[in-house]
Every structure is written in structure tokens, then in C-alpha cells.
Amino acid sequence: MYFNYFSDDVMYCSEFVFKSLNQCVNGAYNKYLRLDTLPYGVTTDDIFLNENCTLVKRLQFGW
């Protein structure tokens, strides 16, 4: 549960994808990294923060 974004020793799968893409764009995605929560991390839930993303379809789960 306590992965460290600033280390590459252990990573969530979404963190690996984020770091890979971020390296390809010379760190342009750093502004989407949430440093206000502990542990620091990147989740797929935060993808909406990217201004290049657009909503394709909204789904509501539940009964």
C-alpha cells in the first residue's frame, strides 16, 4: 500500500504506465501527479485531469 512515486523499486501498474508516458513527453504530465495525498501516486481515476481527455461515455454502476 505504501508505494513511493519517487522510487522505481515497486510500482502500481498505472504508475508504470504514467511514468513511461511521462518520460516520452519529457515530464509534461508531472502537473497531473497528485502530491497532496499520501502515499503519492498515480491512478487511472485521475485521467480526467488531463485537458486532452474528453468524455466518451458516462456509465453509472449500481442497482
SERO-30768 format. One record per atom (N, C-alpha, C, O, CB): residue number from 1; atom name; x, y, z. Coordinates in steps of 0.02 Angstrom, whole numbers, plus 50000, padded with zeros to 5 digits. Glycine has a CB too. Layout:
<sites>
<site num="NUM" atomo="CA" u="X" v="Y" w="Z"/>
...
</sites>
This chain:
<sites>
<site num="1" atomo="N" u="50040" v="49940" w="50000"/>
<site num="1" atomo="CA" u="50000" v="50000" w="50000"/>
<site num="1" atomo="C" u="50042" v="50063" w="50000"/>
<site num="1" atomo="O" u="50017" v="50116" w="49981"/>
<site num="1" atomo="CB" u="49954" v="50000" w="50059"/>
<site num="2" atomo="N" u="50104" v="50060" w="50020"/>
<site num="2" atomo="CA" u="50143" v="50120" w="50026"/>
<site num="2" atomo="C" u="50197" v="50124" w="49974"/>
<site num="2" atomo="O" u="50257" v="50121" w="49989"/>
<site num="2" atomo="CB" u="50174" v="50125" w="50095"/>
<site num="3" atomo="N" u="50176" v="50129" w="49911"/>
<site num="3" atomo="CA" u="50223" v="50137" w="49857"/>
<site num="3" atomo="C" u="50249" v="50208" w="49857"/>
<site num="3" atomo="O" u="50215" v="50254" w="49879"/>
<site num="3" atomo="CB" u="50190" v="50119" w="49789"/>
<site num="4" atomo="N" u="50309" v="50216" w="49833"/>
<site num="4" atomo="CA" u="50340" v="50282" w="49831"/>
<site num="4" atomo="C" u="50348" v="50303" w="49758"/>
<site num="4" atomo="O" u="50387" v="50273" w="49721"/>
<site num="4" atomo="CB" u="50409" v="50281" w="49867"/>
<site num="5" atomo="N" u="50312" v="50355" w="49738"/>
<site num="5" atomo="CA" u="50315" v="50378" w="49669"/>
<site num="5" atomo="C" u="50387" v="50397" w="49649"/>
<site num="5" atomo="O" u="50406" v="50390" w="49591"/>
<site num="5" atomo="CB" u="50269" v="50437" w="49659"/>
<site num="6" atomo="N" u="50424" v="50421" w="49696"/>
<site num="6" atomo="CA" u="50492" v="50446" w="49682"/>
<site num="6" atomo="C" u="50544" v="50390" w="49678"/>
<site num="6" atomo="O" u="50603" v="50404" w="49668"/>
<site num="6" atomo="CB" u="50513" v="50496" w="49735"/>
<site num="7" atomo="N" u="50522" v="50328" w="49684"/>
<site num="7" atomo="CA" u="50565" v="50270" w="49678"/>
<site num="7" atomo="C" u="50536" v="50223" w="49626"/>
<site num="7" atomo="O" u="50475" v="50220" w="49617"/>
<site num="7" atomo="CB" u="50574" v="50235" w="49747"/>
<site num="8" atomo="N" u="50579" v="50187" w="49592"/>
<site num="8" atomo="CA" u="50556" v="50138" w="49543"/>
<site num="8" atomo="C" u="50563" v="50066" w="49568"/>
<site num="8" atomo="O" u="50559" v="50019" w="49529"/>
<site num="8" atomo="CB" u="50594" v="50146" w="49478"/>
<site num="9" atomo="N" u="50574" v="50058" w="49633"/>
<site num="9" atomo="CA" u="50582" v="49991" w="49662"/>
<site num="9" atomo="C" u="50519" v="49949" w="49657"/>
<site num="9" atomo="O" u="50521" v="49890" w="49640"/>
<site num="9" atomo="CB" u="50603" v="49997" w="49735"/>
<site num="10" atomo="N" u="50461" v="49980" w="49671"/>
<site num="10" atomo="CA" u="50397" v="49947" w="49666"/>
<site num="10" atomo="C" u="50347" v="49998" w="49637"/>
<site num="10" atomo="O" u="50352" v="50057" w="49651"/>
<site num="10" atomo="CB" u="50372" v="49920" w="49736"/>
<site num="11" atomo="N" u="50300" v="49973" w="49596"/>
<site num="11" atomo="CA" u="50252" v="50018" w="49564"/>
<site num="11" atomo="C" u="50185" v="49984" w="49554"/>
<site num="11" atomo="O" u="50181" v="49923" w="49544"/>
<site num="11" atomo="CB" u="50280" v="50043" w="49497"/>
<site num="12" atomo="N" u="50133" v="50024" w="49556"/>
<site num="12" atomo="CA" u="50068" v="50002" w="49532"/>
<site num="12" atomo="C" u="50072" v="49999" w="49456"/>
<site num="12" atomo="O" u="50115" v="50033" w="49426"/>
<site num="12" atomo="CB" u="50009" v="50049" w="49556"/>
<site num="13" atomo="N" u="50030" v="49960" w="49424"/>
<site num="13" atomo="CA" u="50032" v="49956" w="49350"/>
<site num="13" atomo="C" u="50016" v="50024" w="49319"/>
<site num="13" atomo="O" u="50048" v="50043" w="49270"/>
<site num="13" atomo="CB" u="49982" v="49903" w="49325"/>
<site num="14" atomo="N" u="49968" v="50061" w="49347"/>
<site num="14" atomo="CA" u="49952" v="50127" w="49319"/>
<site num="14" atomo="C" u="50010" v="50175" w="49328"/>
<site num="14" atomo="O" u="50020" v="50220" w="49287"/>
<site num="14" atomo="CB" u="49889" v="50155" w="49352"/>
<site num="15" atomo="N" u="50047" v="50167" w="49382"/>
<site num="15" atomo="CA" u="50106" v="50210" w="49394"/>
<site num="15" atomo="C" u="50160" v="50196" w="49342"/>
<site num="15" atomo="O" u="50193" v="50242" w="49318"/>
<site num="15" atomo="CB" u="50133" v="50199" w="49466"/>
<site num="16" atomo="N" u="50169" v="50133" w="49325"/>
<site num="16" atomo="CA" u="50218" v="50114" w="49273"/>
<site num="16" atomo="C" u="50199" v="50145" w="49206"/>
<site num="16" atomo="O" u="50241" v="50173" w="49171"/>
<site num="16" atomo="CB" u="50224" v="50037" w="49267"/>
<site num="17" atomo="N" u="50135" v="50141" w="49188"/>
<site num="17" atomo="CA" u="50112" v="50170" w="49125"/>
<site num="17" atomo="C" u="50122" v="50245" w="49126"/>
<site num="17" atomo="O" u="50146" v="50274" w="49077"/>
<site num="17" atomo="CB" u="50038" v="50153" w="49113"/>
<site num="18" atomo="N" u="50103" v="50278" w="49182"/>
<site num="18" atomo="CA" u="50111" v="50350" w="49187"/>
<site num="18" atomo="C" u="50184" v="50370" w="49180"/>
<site num="18" atomo="O" u="50199" v="50416" w="49142"/>
<site num="18" atomo="CB" u="50083" v="50375" w="49254"/>
<site num="19" atomo="N" u="50228" v="50336" w="49215"/>
<site num="19" atomo="CA" u="50299" v="50354" w="49212"/>
<site num="19" atomo="C" u="50327" v="50343" w="49142"/>
<site num="19" atomo="O" u="50369" v="50382" w="49119"/>
<site num="19" atomo="CB" u="50339" v="50312" w="49262"/>
<site num="20" atomo="N" u="50304" v="50291" w="49108"/>
<site num="20" atomo="CA" u="50328" v="50277" w="49040"/>
<site num="20" atomo="C" u="50306" v="50332" w="48992"/>
<site num="20" atomo="O" u="50346" v="50359" w="48954"/>
<site num="20" atomo="CB" u="50302" v="50210" w="49016"/>
<site num="21" atomo="N" u="50241" v="50349" w="48995"/>
<site num="21" atomo="CA" u="50216" v="50402" w="48951"/>
<site num="21" atomo="C" u="50246" v="50470" w="48968"/>
<site num="21" atomo="O" u="50263" v="50509" w="48924"/>
<site num="21" atomo="CB" u="50139" v="50406" w="48956"/>
<site num="22" atomo="N" u="50253" v="50483" w="49032"/>
<site num="22" atomo="CA" u="50281" v="50547" w="49055"/>
<site num="22" atomo="C" u="50353" v="50555" w="49031"/>
<site num="22" atomo="O" u="50373" v="50611" w="49014"/>
<site num="22" atomo="CB" u="50277" v="50552" w="49131"/>
<site num="23" atomo="N" u="50391" v="50502" w="49030"/>
<site num="23" atomo="CA" u="50459" v="50506" w="49006"/>
<site num="23" atomo="C" u="50461" v="50521" w="48931"/>
<site num="23" atomo="O" u="50505" v="50556" w="48908"/>
<site num="23" atomo="CB" u="50496" v="50441" w="49021"/>
<site num="24" atomo="N" u="50412" v="50495" w="48894"/>
<site num="24" atomo="CA" u="50409" v="50507" w="48822"/>
<site num="24" atomo="C" u="50394" v="50580" w="48805"/>
<site num="24" atomo="O" u="50413" v="50604" w="48752"/>
<site num="24" atomo="CB" u="50356" v="50463" w="48791"/>
<site num="25" atomo="N" u="50361" v="50615" w="48851"/>
<site num="25" atomo="CA" u="50344" v="50685" w="48838"/>
<site num="25" atomo="C" u="50385" v="50732" w="48883"/>
<site num="25" atomo="O" u="50363" v="50788" w="48899"/>
<site num="25" atomo="CB" u="50269" v="50697" w="48850"/>
<site num="26" atomo="N" u="50443" v="50709" w="48904"/>
<site num="26" atomo="CA" u="50490" v="50749" w="48943"/>
<site num="26" atomo="C" u="50460" v="50780" w="49006"/>
<site num="26" atomo="O" u="50473" v="50838" w="49022"/>
<site num="26" atomo="CB" u="50518" v="50804" w="48900"/>
<site num="27" atomo="N" u="50419" v="50742" w="49041"/>
<site num="27" atomo="CA" u="50393" v="50764" w="49105"/>
<site num="27" atomo="C" u="50332" v="50809" w="49102"/>
<site num="27" atomo="O" u="50313" v="50839" w="49152"/>
<site num="27" atomo="CB" u="50445" v="50798" w="49143"/>
<site num="28" atomo="N" u="50302" v="50816" w="49043"/>
<site num="28" atomo="CA" u="50244" v="50861" w="49035"/>
<site num="28" atomo="C" u="50185" v="50841" w="49078"/>
<site num="28" atomo="O" u="50143" v="50883" w="49094"/>
<site num="28" atomo="CB" u="50223" v="50863" w="48962"/>
<site num="29" atomo="N" u="50180" v="50778" w="49098"/>
<site num="29" atomo="CA" u="50123" v="50754" w="49138"/>
<site num="29" atomo="C" u="50134" v="50762" w="49213"/>
<site num="29" atomo="O" u="50091" v="50744" w="49252"/>
<site num="29" atomo="CB" u="50110" v="50681" w="49122"/>
<site num="30" atomo="N" u="50191" v="50789" w="49233"/>
<site num="30" atomo="CA" u="50204" v="50798" w="49305"/>
<site num="30" atomo="C" u="50150" v="50839" w="49339"/>
<site num="30" atomo="O" u="50137" v="50829" w="49398"/>
<site num="30" atomo="CB" u="50271" v="50830" w="49315"/>
<site num="31" atomo="N" u="50119" v="50885" w="49302"/>
<site num="31" atomo="CA" u="50068" v="50928" w="49333"/>
<site num="31" atomo="C" u="50006" v="50888" w="49353"/>
<site num="31" atomo="O" u="49965" v="50914" w="49391"/>
<site num="31" atomo="CB" u="50049" v="50984" w="49286"/>
<site num="32" atomo="N" u="49998" v="50827" w="49328"/>
<site num="32" atomo="CA" u="49941" v="50786" w="49346"/>
<site num="32" atomo="C" u="49955" v="50740" w="49405"/>
<site num="32" atomo="O" u="49910" v="50705" w="49428"/>
<site num="32" atomo="CB" u="49919" v="50746" w="49287"/>
<site num="33" atomo="N" u="50016" v="50739" w="49429"/>
<site num="33" atomo="CA" u="50034" v="50697" w="49485"/>
<site num="33" atomo="C" u="50007" v="50727" w="49549"/>
<site num="33" atomo="O" u="50019" v="50785" w="49564"/>
<site num="33" atomo="CB" u="50111" v="50689" w="49490"/>
<site num="34" atomo="N" u="49970" v="50687" w="49587"/>
<site num="34" atomo="CA" u="49940" v="50711" w="49649"/>
<site num="34" atomo="C" u="49990" v="50703" w="49705"/>
<site num="34" atomo="O" u="50005" v="50648" w="49727"/>
<site num="34" atomo="CB" u="49875" v="50673" w="49665"/>
<site num="35" atomo="N" u="50016" v="50760" w="49728"/>
<site num="35" atomo="CA" u="50063" v="50759" w="49784"/>
<site num="35" atomo="C" u="50030" v="50781" w="49849"/>
<site num="35" atomo="O" u="50063" v="50789" w="49900"/>
<site num="35" atomo="CB" u="50123" v="50804" w="49768"/>
<site num="36" atomo="N" u="49964" v="50791" w="49846"/>
<site num="36" atomo="CA" u="49928" v="50813" w="49906"/>
<site num="36" atomo="C" u="49900" v="50755" w="49947"/>
<site num="36" atomo="O" u="49868" v="50766" w="49998"/>
<site num="36" atomo="CB" u="49872" v="50860" w="49886"/>
<site num="37" atomo="N" u="49913" v="50694" w="49925"/>
<site num="37" atomo="CA" u="49889" v="50636" w="49961"/>
<site num="37" atomo="C" u="49947" v="50590" w="49977"/>
<site num="37" atomo="O" u="49999" v="50590" w="49943"/>
<site num="37" atomo="CB" u="49836" v="50598" w="49919"/>
<site num="38" atomo="N" u="49939" v="50552" w="50030"/>
<site num="38" atomo="CA" u="49990" v="50503" w="50048"/>
<site num="38" atomo="C" u="49958" v="50434" w="50044"/>
<site num="38" atomo="O" u="49903" v="50427" w="50069"/>
<site num="38" atomo="CB" u="50019" v="50516" w="50119"/>
<site num="39" atomo="N" u="49988" v="50385" w="50015"/>
<site num="39" atomo="CA" u="50051" v="50391" w="49979"/>
<site num="39" atomo="C" u="50041" v="50426" w="49912"/>
<site num="39" atomo="O" u="49986" v="50423" w="49883"/>
<site num="39" atomo="CB" u="50083" v="50322" w="49968"/>
<site num="40" atomo="N" u="50093" v="50459" w="49888"/>
<site num="40" atomo="CA" u="50090" v="50491" w="49822"/>
<site num="40" atomo="C" u="50077" v="50438" w="49770"/>
<site num="40" atomo="O" u="50100" v="50382" w="49776"/>
<site num="40" atomo="CB" u="50154" v="50531" w="49807"/>
<site num="41" atomo="N" u="50040" v="50456" w="49720"/>
<site num="41" atomo="CA" u="50028" v="50406" w="49670"/>
<site num="41" atomo="C" u="49993" v="50431" w="49608"/>
<site num="41" atomo="O" u="49971" v="50488" w="49604"/>
<site num="41" atomo="CB" u="49990" v="50351" w="49699"/>
<site num="42" atomo="N" u="49987" v="50386" w="49562"/>
<site num="42" atomo="CA" u="49952" v="50399" w="49500"/>
<site num="42" atomo="C" u="49900" v="50344" w="49493"/>
<site num="42" atomo="O" u="49916" v="50285" w="49496"/>
<site num="42" atomo="CB" u="50001" v="50401" w="49439"/>
<site num="43" atomo="N" u="49839" v="50364" w="49483"/>
<site num="43" atomo="CA" u="49787" v="50314" w="49473"/>
<site num="43" atomo="C" u="49751" v="50327" w="49408"/>
<site num="43" atomo="O" u="49751" v="50383" w="49382"/>
<site num="43" atomo="CB" u="49737" v="50315" w="49532"/>
<site num="44" atomo="N" u="49721" v="50276" w="49381"/>
<site num="44" atomo="CA" u="49684" v="50285" w="49320"/>
<site num="44" atomo="C" u="49622" v="50328" w="49331"/>
<site num="44" atomo="O" u="49595" v="50355" w="49283"/>
<site num="44" atomo="CB" u="49664" v="50216" w="49291"/>
<site num="45" atomo="N" u="49599" v="50334" w="49393"/>
<site num="45" atomo="CA" u="49542" v="50377" w="49408"/>
<site num="45" atomo="C" u="49557" v="50451" w="49396"/>
<site num="45" atomo="O" u="49510" v="50490" w="49387"/>
<site num="45" atomo="CB" u="49520" v="50367" w="49480"/>
<site num="46" atomo="N" u="49620" v="50470" w="49395"/>
<site num="46" atomo="CA" u="49638" v="50540" w="49387"/>
<site num="46" atomo="C" u="49649" v="50561" w="49315"/>
<site num="46" atomo="O" u="49670" v="50617" w="49302"/>
<site num="46" atomo="CB" u="49700" v="50553" w="49426"/>
<site num="47" atomo="N" u="49634" v="50517" w="49268"/>
<site num="47" atomo="CA" u="49647" v="50534" w="49199"/>
<site num="47" atomo="C" u="49605" v="50593" w="49175"/>
<site num="47" atomo="O" u="49625" v="50628" w="49128"/>
<site num="47" atomo="CB" u="49633" v="50473" w="49155"/>
<site num="48" atomo="N" u="49548" v="50604" w="49207"/>
<site num="48" atomo="CA" u="49506" v="50660" w="49187"/>
<site num="48" atomo="C" u="49540" v="50727" w="49197"/>
<site num="48" atomo="O" u="49517" v="50778" w="49170"/>
<site num="48" atomo="CB" u="49441" v="50658" w="49225"/>
<site num="49" atomo="N" u="49593" v="50729" w="49236"/>
<site num="49" atomo="CA" u="49629" v="50792" w="49248"/>
<site num="49" atomo="C" u="49666" v="50817" w="49186"/>
<site num="49" atomo="O" u="49682" v="50876" w="49181"/>
<site num="49" atomo="CB" u="49678" v="50783" w="49304"/>
<site num="50" atomo="N" u="49679" v="50773" w="49138"/>
<site num="50" atomo="CA" u="49715" v="50792" w="49078"/>
<site num="50" atomo="C" u="49668" v="50829" w="49031"/>
<site num="50" atomo="O" u="49616" v="50802" w="49012"/>
<site num="50" atomo="CB" u="49746" v="50730" w="49043"/>
<site num="51" atomo="N" u="49686" v="50890" w="49012"/>
<site num="51" atomo="CA" u="49642" v="50930" w="48969"/>
<site num="51" atomo="C" u="49635" v="50902" w="48899"/>
<site num="51" atomo="O" u="49591" v="50923" w="48861"/>
<site num="51" atomo="CB" u="49668" v="51001" w="48965"/>
<site num="52" atomo="N" u="49677" v="50854" w="48880"/>
<site num="52" atomo="CA" u="49672" v="50822" w="48814"/>
<site num="52" atomo="C" u="49624" v="50764" w="48814"/>
<site num="52" atomo="O" u="49610" v="50735" w="48761"/>
<site num="52" atomo="CB" u="49740" v="50799" w="48792"/>
<site num="53" atomo="N" u="49597" v="50746" w="48871"/>
<site num="53" atomo="CA" u="49549" v="50691" w="48876"/>
<site num="53" atomo="C" u="49478" v="50719" w="48869"/>
<site num="53" atomo="O" u="49463" v="50772" w="48895"/>
<site num="53" atomo="CB" u="49557" v="50652" w="48942"/>
<site num="54" atomo="N" u="49436" v="50682" w="48835"/>
<site num="54" atomo="CA" u="49366" v="50702" w="48829"/>
<site num="54" atomo="C" u="49323" v="50643" w="48849"/>
<site num="54" atomo="O" u="49341" v="50585" w="48840"/>
<site num="54" atomo="CB" u="49350" v="50725" w="48757"/>
<site num="55" atomo="N" u="49265" v="50659" w="48876"/>
<site num="55" atomo="CA" u="49218" v="50608" w="48897"/>
<site num="55" atomo="C" u="49188" v="50575" w="48835"/>
<site num="55" atomo="O" u="49161" v="50609" w="48791"/>
<site num="55" atomo="CB" u="49163" v="50638" w="48942"/>
<site num="56" atomo="N" u="49192" v="50510" w="48832"/>
<site num="56" atomo="CA" u="49163" v="50473" w="48776"/>
<site num="56" atomo="C" u="49094" v="50447" w="48797"/>
<site num="56" atomo="O" u="49046" v="50453" w="48759"/>
<site num="56" atomo="CB" u="49209" v="50414" w="48755"/>
<site num="57" atomo="N" u="49090" v="50419" w="48856"/>
<site num="57" atomo="CA" u="49027" v="50393" w="48880"/>
<site num="57" atomo="C" u="49029" v="50390" w="48956"/>
<site num="57" atomo="O" u="49080" v="50369" w="48985"/>
<site num="57" atomo="CB" u="49011" v="50324" w="48850"/>
<site num="58" atomo="N" u="48976" v="50409" w="48988"/>
<site num="58" atomo="CA" u="48972" v="50406" w="49062"/>
<site num="58" atomo="C" u="48929" v="50346" w="49080"/>
<site num="58" atomo="O" u="48873" v="50338" w="49055"/>
<site num="58" atomo="CB" u="48942" v="50471" w="49092"/>
<site num="59" atomo="N" u="48955" v="50304" w="49123"/>
<site num="59" atomo="CA" u="48918" v="50245" w="49146"/>
<site num="59" atomo="C" u="48903" v="50252" w="49220"/>
<site num="59" atomo="O" u="48944" v="50279" w="49258"/>
<site num="59" atomo="CB" u="48957" v="50180" w="49133"/>
<site num="60" atomo="N" u="48846" v="50229" w="49240"/>
<site num="60" atomo="CA" u="48828" v="50230" w="49311"/>
<site num="60" atomo="C" u="48819" v="50158" w="49333"/>
<site num="60" atomo="O" u="48778" v="50121" w="49305"/>
<site num="60" atomo="CB" u="48764" v="50272" w="49324"/>
<site num="61" atomo="N" u="48857" v="50138" w="49382"/>
<site num="61" atomo="CA" u="48854" v="50070" w="49408"/>
<site num="61" atomo="C" u="48810" v="50069" w="49470"/>
<site num="61" atomo="O" u="48806" v="50118" w="49507"/>
<site num="61" atomo="CB" u="48925" v="50043" w="49424"/>
<site num="62" atomo="N" u="48779" v="50014" w="49481"/>
<site num="62" atomo="CA" u="48736" v="50007" w="49540"/>
<site num="62" atomo="C" u="48667" v="49983" w="49519"/>
<site num="62" atomo="O" u="48654" v="49974" w="49460"/>
<site num="62" atomo="CB" u="48731" v="50073" w="49579"/>
<site num="63" atomo="N" u="48626" v="49974" w="49567"/>
<site num="63" atomo="CA" u="48559" v="49948" w="49553"/>
<site num="63" atomo="C" u="48510" v="50002" w="49548"/>
<site num="63" atomo="O" u="48451" v="49990" w="49537"/>
<site num="63" atomo="CB" u="48537" v="49898" w="49604"/>
</sites>
